[in-house]
Amino acid sequence: MAHLLVIDDEGDIRHLYAAELEDEGHSVITCGNRSRALELLHHQVFDLIILDIQLEQESGLELLQQIARESEKTPVILCSAYSCYKEDFSSWLADAYVVKSSNLDELKNEVRRLLAQA
C-alpha cells in the first residue's frame, strides 16, 4: 500500500481519485490548494503525488517546481483537462502527464508504473 497525495482544486475530482485509488489499496490524502499541499508535504512523506496543473488562482506548474526542489525523489503525476501542457517545458519536471478523463485507467496505470519503479 502506498501513501498518495492528490492536489486538485475540484472537490469532485479529489473525491473520485481518492475513491478509485483507495479501491486499488492505497492510502490517499487530498487537498485543494498550494498552501495546504505544502503544509502536508512538510509534515508527511508521500510515495507519489498527483497534481492538477491549474489550482484556482494558482499554478500547479509553480507548485511542481517547488515539489521538485523539496521532494525530489517523490514521483509526480501532472493532470490537466488539456493536452497542450505536455509541450510546456515546466511540465517536464513531472514523472508522468495524464489528461483528465472519466476513465481513470491511464491514471491508475501511471500510478502502478511509478510505484513499481520506486
C-alpha positions in Angstrom: 0.0 0.0 0.0 1.3 3.4 -1.0 0.7 6.8 0.6 -0.6 9.2 -2.1 -1.3 12.9 -2.1 -3.9 14.3 -4.6 -3.8 18.0 -5.2 -6.8 19.4 -7.2 -9.0 22.4 -6.7 -12.1 20.5 -7.9 -13.7 18.6 -5.0 -15.4 16.1 -7.2 -12.1 15.2 -8.9 -10.4 14.8 -5.5 -13.2 12.5 -4.3 -13.2 10.4 -7.5 -9.4 10.0 -7.5 -9.3 9.1 -3.8 -12.1 6.6 -4.1 -10.5 4.9 -7.1 -7.0 4.8 -5.7 -8.2 3.6 -2.3 -10.0 0.8 -4.1 -6.5 -0.1 -5.5 -5.3 -0.4 -1.9 -3.6 2.9 -1.4 -3.9 5.4 1.4 -4.9 8.8 -0.1 -4.8 12.3 1.3 -6.4 15.1 -0.7 -6.2 18.9 -0.7 -7.3 21.7 -3.0 -4.7 24.4 -2.8 -1.0 25.2 -2.8 -0.7 26.3 0.8 -2.4 23.1 2.2 -0.3 20.9 -0.1 2.9 22.5 1.1 1.8 22.1 4.7 1.1 18.4 4.1 4.4 17.9 2.3 6.3 19.4 5.2 4.6 17.0 7.7 4.2 13.8 5.8 6.1 11.6 3.4 4.2 10.5 0.3 5.1 7.8 -2.1 3.5 9.6 -5.1 1.8 13.0 -5.8 -1.0 13.6 -8.3 -1.1 17.3 -9.1 -3.6 19.3 -11.1 -1.9 21.8 -13.4 -4.4 24.6 -12.6 -5.3 25.3 -9.0 -7.9 28.1 -9.0 -5.8 31.3 -9.0 -2.6 29.3 -8.5 -0.3 27.5 -10.9 0.2 23.8 -10.5 3.4 24.2 -12.5 4.9 26.5 -10.0 4.0 24.1 -7.2 5.5 21.3 -9.3 8.8 23.3 -9.3 8.7 23.7 -5.6 7.9 20.0 -5.1 10.8 19.0 -7.4 13.2 21.1 -5.2 11.9 19.9 -1.8 10.8 16.3 -2.5 12.9 15.4 -5.5 12.6 11.7 -5.0 8.8 11.7 -4.8 7.3 10.9 -8.3 4.6 13.4 -9.5 1.8 12.8 -12.0 0.7 16.0 -13.5 -3.0 16.1 -14.5 -4.8 18.5 -16.8 -8.0 18.7 -18.8 -5.9 19.9 -21.7 -3.1 18.0 -23.6 -1.4 21.3 -24.7 0.5 21.5 -21.4 2.6 18.4 -22.5 4.7 20.8 -24.6 5.3 23.2 -21.7 8.9 22.8 -20.5 7.7 23.3 -16.9 5.6 20.2 -17.1 8.7 18.1 -17.9 9.6 18.1 -14.2 6.7 15.7 -13.7 7.3 11.9 -13.9 4.1 11.5 -15.9 1.4 13.6 -17.6 -2.2 12.4 -17.7 -5.1 14.2 -19.5 -8.2 14.2 -17.2 -10.9 11.8 -18.2 -13.9 10.0 -16.7 -11.9 6.8 -17.5 -9.2 6.6 -14.8 -7.3 3.6 -16.3 -4.5 5.8 -17.7 -4.0 7.5 -14.3 -4.1 4.2 -12.4 -1.6 2.6 -14.8 0.8 5.5 -14.3 0.4 5.2 -10.5 1.3 1.5 -10.7 4.2 2.1 -13.1 5.8 4.8 -11.0 5.3 3.0 -7.7 6.9 -0.1 -9.3 10.0 2.0 -10.2 10.4 3.4 -6.7 
